[in-house]
Amino acid sequence: MEPLKGGRLTDAFPEEVAKFWKEADTQRTPAEWAFRWLADIPEVLTILSGMTTMSQTEENIKTLSEATPGCLTEKERAIFDKVAEVYNSLIQYPCTACNYCMPCPQKLNIPVALDLYNQWFLYAKSQKTKDDYSYSFPKGRTVSDCKDCGICLDRCPQKLPISEAMAKAAEIFDK
């Protein structure tokens, strides 16, 4: 599990999500919200976190020394439910990364392309998503290489419009 999604949950989140966090009685950083949510679950025994600065380390120590199972209020849990609804509504193509669409004749990693396209909307068009895109395909390959052959469409158990998604991803990432 990666509770902060490579920093995306702390760096860039949709305005609708920010609105819900402002409704809470106690204002917290996005990292603190994420860790408190995890700590609230009695079955979670260990929470790992990547940290790059001393202030992140100090915040994590403070948060996790105070957060225990049952630490969230009912109001806070309701806010989490609303936040989850927003994030779920932002998913453009609900790919499960089953890989049935693979292999692609153009050697494109379709599940990765769809995941990055979804991340673009989930994380407020974060530059990190564009950076990840640039590292996710072999040199010289992009989603623009999709030839709309339809092979993946026949294989996809979710019947996702993959060619359409690839074209939309190309508009964002291959400019």
C-alpha positions as CSV (number, residue, x, y, z in Angstrom):
1,M,0.0,0.0,0.0
2,E,1.2,3.5,-0.8
3,P,-0.9,5.7,1.4
4,L,0.1,9.0,-0.2
5,K,0.3,7.8,-3.8
6,G,3.8,9.0,-4.4
7,G,3.0,12.4,-2.8
8,R,0.0,13.1,-5.1
9,L,-2.5,13.0,-2.3
10,T,-0.5,15.7,-0.5
11,D,0.6,17.8,-3.5
12,A,-2.4,18.1,-5.8
13,F,-5.9,17.2,-5.1
14,P,-9.2,18.3,-6.7
15,E,-10.9,21.4,-5.5
16,E,-14.0,19.3,-4.5
17,V,-11.8,17.3,-2.2
18,A,-10.3,20.4,-0.6
19,K,-13.8,21.7,0.0
20,F,-14.6,18.6,2.1
21,W,-11.4,18.8,4.2
22,K,-12.3,22.4,5.1
23,E,-15.6,21.1,6.6
24,A,-13.7,19.2,9.3
25,D,-13.6,20.6,12.8
26,T,-9.8,20.1,13.0
27,Q,-7.7,21.3,10.1
28,R,-5.0,18.8,9.1
29,T,-2.5,18.4,6.3
30,P,-3.4,15.8,3.6
31,A,-0.7,13.5,4.9
32,E,-2.1,13.7,8.4
33,W,-5.5,12.8,7.1
34,A,-4.2,9.9,5.1
35,F,-2.2,8.5,8.1
36,R,-5.0,9.0,10.6
37,W,-7.4,7.2,8.2
38,L,-5.0,4.2,8.1
39,A,-4.4,4.3,11.9
40,D,-8.1,4.3,12.5
41,I,-8.4,0.8,11.0
42,P,-7.7,-1.7,13.9
43,E,-6.4,-4.3,11.5
44,V,-3.6,-2.0,10.2
45,L,-0.5,-2.8,12.3
46,T,2.2,-1.1,10.2
47,I,2.2,2.1,8.2
48,L,5.2,2.8,5.9
49,S,5.9,6.3,4.7
50,G,8.6,7.6,2.4
51,M,9.9,11.0,3.6
52,T,12.4,13.4,2.1
53,T,12.5,16.2,4.6
54,M,12.9,16.6,8.3
55,S,9.6,18.4,8.5
56,Q,7.8,15.4,6.9
57,T,9.5,13.1,9.4
58,E,8.5,15.3,12.3
59,E,4.9,15.5,11.0
60,N,4.7,11.8,10.6
61,I,6.0,11.1,14.0
62,K,3.6,13.6,15.6
63,T,0.6,12.2,13.6
64,L,1.3,8.6,14.2
65,S,2.1,9.1,17.9
66,E,-1.4,10.5,18.3
67,A,-3.4,8.4,15.8
68,T,-4.8,5.1,17.0
69,P,-7.7,2.8,16.0
70,G,-10.9,4.7,16.6
71,C,-9.1,8.1,16.4
72,L,-11.5,9.5,13.7
73,T,-14.8,11.0,14.6
74,E,-18.0,10.0,12.9
75,K,-18.0,13.4,11.1
76,E,-14.5,12.8,9.9
77,R,-15.4,9.3,8.6
78,A,-18.3,10.9,6.8
79,I,-15.9,13.4,5.2
80,F,-13.7,10.5,4.1
81,D,-16.7,8.8,2.5
82,K,-17.5,12.0,0.6
83,V,-13.8,12.4,-0.5
84,A,-13.8,8.7,-1.7
85,E,-17.0,9.5,-3.7
86,V,-15.3,12.4,-5.4
87,Y,-12.2,10.4,-6.2
88,N,-14.2,7.5,-7.6
89,S,-16.3,9.9,-9.8
90,L,-13.1,11.3,-11.3
91,I,-12.0,7.9,-12.7
92,Q,-12.5,8.2,-16.4
93,Y,-11.9,4.6,-17.4
94,P,-12.3,2.0,-14.6
95,C,-9.5,-0.3,-15.8
96,T,-8.6,-3.1,-13.4
97,A,-5.2,-3.7,-14.9
98,C,-6.1,-7.3,-15.6
99,N,-3.8,-7.2,-18.7
100,Y,-6.3,-9.2,-20.9
101,C,-5.9,-6.4,-23.4
102,M,-2.2,-7.2,-23.7
103,P,-0.1,-7.7,-25.6
104,C,-0.6,-4.6,-27.8
105,P,0.7,-5.0,-31.4
106,Q,2.2,-1.5,-30.9
107,K,4.0,-2.6,-27.7
108,L,2.1,-0.1,-25.6
109,N,1.3,-0.9,-22.0
110,I,-2.4,-0.2,-22.1
111,P,-3.2,-0.6,-18.4
112,V,-0.4,1.9,-17.5
113,A,-1.6,4.4,-20.1
114,L,-5.2,4.1,-18.7
115,D,-3.9,4.4,-15.1
116,L,-1.9,7.6,-16.0
117,Y,-4.9,9.0,-17.8
118,N,-7.1,8.5,-14.7
119,Q,-4.3,9.9,-12.5
120,W,-4.4,13.1,-14.5
121,F,-7.9,13.7,-13.3
122,L,-7.6,12.2,-9.8
123,Y,-4.6,14.3,-8.9
124,A,-5.6,17.7,-10.3
125,K,-3.5,17.5,-13.5
126,S,-0.3,17.0,-11.5
127,Q,3.0,17.5,-13.2
128,K,4.1,14.3,-11.4
129,T,1.7,12.4,-13.6
130,K,3.2,13.8,-16.8
131,D,6.6,13.0,-15.4
132,D,5.5,9.4,-14.7
133,Y,4.2,9.2,-18.3
134,S,7.5,10.2,-19.7
135,Y,9.2,7.3,-17.8
136,S,6.4,4.7,-18.5
137,F,7.0,3.9,-22.1
138,P,10.1,2.8,-24.0
139,K,12.1,5.5,-25.6
140,G,10.3,6.6,-28.8
141,R,7.0,5.1,-27.9
142,T,3.9,7.0,-26.8
143,V,0.2,6.5,-26.6
144,S,-0.1,8.3,-29.9
145,D,1.3,5.1,-31.5
146,C,-2.1,3.4,-30.9
147,K,-3.4,2.4,-34.3
148,D,-7.0,1.8,-33.2
149,C,-6.7,-1.8,-34.4
150,G,-9.4,-2.9,-31.9
151,I,-7.6,-6.1,-30.7
152,C,-7.6,-4.8,-27.2
153,L,-11.3,-3.9,-27.3
154,D,-12.2,-7.5,-28.1
155,R,-10.1,-8.7,-25.1
156,C,-11.2,-6.2,-22.5
157,P,-13.6,-7.9,-20.0
158,Q,-14.8,-4.4,-18.9
159,K,-15.5,-3.5,-22.5
160,L,-13.7,-0.2,-22.1
161,P,-13.3,2.0,-25.1
162,I,-9.6,1.6,-25.0
163,S,-8.8,3.3,-28.4
164,E,-10.9,6.3,-27.3
165,A,-9.0,6.5,-24.0
166,M,-5.6,6.2,-25.8
167,A,-6.5,9.0,-28.1
168,K,-7.6,11.2,-25.2
169,A,-4.4,10.3,-23.3
170,A,-2.4,11.3,-26.4
171,E,-4.0,14.7,-26.4
172,I,-2.8,15.3,-22.8
173,F,0.5,13.6,-22.7
174,D,1.9,13.8,-26.2
175,K,1.6,17.5,-26.8
